Amino acid sequence: MRQLFDSIRNAGFRRGPSRLVAGIGGGIAAATGLNVWLVRLLVLLAFALPFVGVGLYLAIWALTPWQDGSIPLERVLTGR
């Protein structure tokens, strides 16, 4: 499990510092260079697809590191 979380951290993607809800849109915007509001609009439109929108967002939320490198799913599984 440790290898999986380390590889996620090494990918370089982090939740954006300009968070509105969970920072996923801000992180995508920072990684791609797109406008943060455009990314937020696209994420909102993805919610129109029931499982894909909400399910994918929750999965990304659980696996995306915070700015300090901690990953929510890893914290739950390790009890930290």
QUIZI-V995907 format. One record per backbone hydrogen bond with DSSP energy under -0.5 kcal/mol. NH is the residue of the N-H (numbers start at 0). CO is the residue of the C=O. E is the energy in kcal/mol with one decimal. If there is no record, write none. Layout:
{{NH,CO,E} {NH,CO,E}}
This chain:
{{4,0,-2.0} {5,1,-2.4} {6,2,-2.4} {7,3,-1.9} {8,4,-2.2} {9,5,-2.2} {10,6,-0.7} {10,7,-0.7} {11,8,-1.2} {14,64,-2.3} {15,22,-2.7} {18,16,-1.4} {26,22,-2.1} {27,23,-2.6} {28,24,-2.5} {29,25,-2.3} {30,26,-2.2} {31,27,-2.2} {32,28,-2.2} {33,28,-0.6} {38,34,-2.1} {39,35,-2.3} {40,36,-2.1} {41,37,-2.4} {42,38,-2.5} {43,39,-2.4} {44,40,-2.4} {45,41,-1.7} {46,42,-0.9} {46,43,-0.7} {47,44,-1.6} {48,45,-1.7} {49,47,-0.9} {52,48,-3.2} {53,48,-0.5} {53,49,-1.3} {54,49,-0.5} {54,50,-1.7} {55,50,-0.7} {55,51,-1.4} {56,52,-1.7} {57,53,-2.4} {58,54,-2.1} {59,55,-2.7} {60,56,-2.7} {61,57,-2.2} {62,58,-1.4} {63,59,-1.7} {64,12,-0.5} {65,69,-2.7} {68,65,-1.9} {71,63,-0.5} {72,61,-2.3} {74,70,-2.3} {75,71,-2.0} {76,72,-2.6} {77,73,-2.3} {78,74,-1.0} {79,74,-1.2}}
